Amino acid sequence: MEEPLDGALCAFIRSFAPPGQQGQEPWCGVTSLDSLTNGVVLFSAWRMISPDGPTTGSLWDLWEELVDFGAEWLKLDFGPKHSANRLHVREPSAGVQVRQLLTHLLCCAVHCNRRAEVVGQILGLEEAHQLELKLRIEELMGSLPPVAESSETSSPLGRRALVSGLHSCQSPEGHTATHPSAEHLMGYADLRRQHGELMDQMGEALQRVEALEGEKGELKMKCEAMEIELRVKGEAVLRMQANSAQAASRESESDEAIRSLQRALAEKERLLQQERARAADSSELQRLCDEAQAEAAEAREELKRAEAKLMELASLRRQLKEVDVSRAAELEERMELEERARALPALRKELAAARQQLASATDQPDGCPLVLPSSSEQVTPLLDQQARLKAEVAGVRDEQIVELETQAEAERVRAKSLTTQLEEEHSKTRVLDDRR
């Protein structure tokens, strides 16, 4: 599981990326300690801290560079207690050793010649990362042993001065780092001067204490007398407090009884309002139910009338079928008449031939033909009867068909409307039943 310090160290290493390469490889790949085991990014960062240092190598080589740099420039001993194991530091999963290596690299960076730029890089990170890095620097500088006691950085004050350089960079006056050793050595001299002044003040305070010891006896006797008086008054106060507590208890009981009565009254009022609302809803539901029943009865009457109309329509349809049957019979008669009419020319020819034969067979002269009933006289009444029947059938049928179709369409529309109304009434009735 990644610790907050790991993210802060990775962000610190990414801050060494040259301008324009922050989002490029290999800097963008520094997201965890495992991504730093190849040493490429670490040596690039180390070259910015120590330009004379090597450019490539293993993590062990970088560790040796850090040890030499700390002993020469910082007068700090990254000794066996704080050194990484030669074998473990080369393993890809050696998170603890890589974290230790990065913390020492951070310590060297904030105390090198470019410490102002390094501090500026740290101040450009997130606030959480800044806090983690500051705490780690303080912890490391407090635990590392010095190489030489005569060095400015060997004393605890010198170490704290070096570490507090980061804190001083965040002052409102500016963000530029100055030489921390000189500043804090001056601060150390001021502290020594203040220490002497405080010692003088402490001597004067001791003299005042001795003078006050003499007054202590007198004040003690006065205090004893005041304690006796206070005890008597305290007992009286306790009695008054007990009486006040009893009165407060009785008052609280009365208030509680009043609140209980108010709650009971409010509950009864609420129940009364509910009963009134329920009664109003019941009367409204009864009225709606009566209206729905009346509308349903009216709809049933309309449905009965529609059924009667449908029965009439069925009767009219039966009559229409009978008319169709009679028309079919008339069509058959018409076809027979047409057959007979088609046979009429042949009969006329035969009649003419018969007249000629009869004229030649008799002794009458040619100017006196035999008067016989003409076949046209027989056919004409039939044709007139046929036309009359045809006209009557066509007129009756067309009128009946139009009337029946009009009535059927009107009855269908009315039946559909009544069915819709009946369904609406049924739905209203169901809603009222559900409300009940």
Secondary structure, 3 states (H helix, E strand, C coil): CCCHHHHHHHHHHHCCCCCCCCCCCCHHHCCCHHHHCCCHHHHHHHHHHCCCCCCCCCHHHHHHHHHHHHHHHHCECCCCCCCCCCCHHHCCCCHHHHHHHHHHHHHHHCCCCCHHHHHHHHHCCCHHHHHHHHHHHHHHHHHCCECCCCCCCCCHHHHHHHHHHHHHCCCCCCCCCCCHHHHHHHHHHHHHHHHHHHHHHHHHHHHHHHHHHHHHHHHHHHHHHHHHHHHHHHHHHHHHHHHHHHHHHHHHHHHHHHHHHHHHHHHHHHHHHHHHHHHHHHHHHHHHHHHHHHHHHHHHHHHHHHHHHHHHHHHHHHHHHHHHHHHHHHHHHHHHHHHHHHHHHHHHHHHHHHHHHHHHHCCCCCCCCCCCCCHHHHHHHHHHHHHHHHHHHHHHHHHHHHHHHHHHHHHHHHHHHHHHHHHHHHHHHHHHHHHC
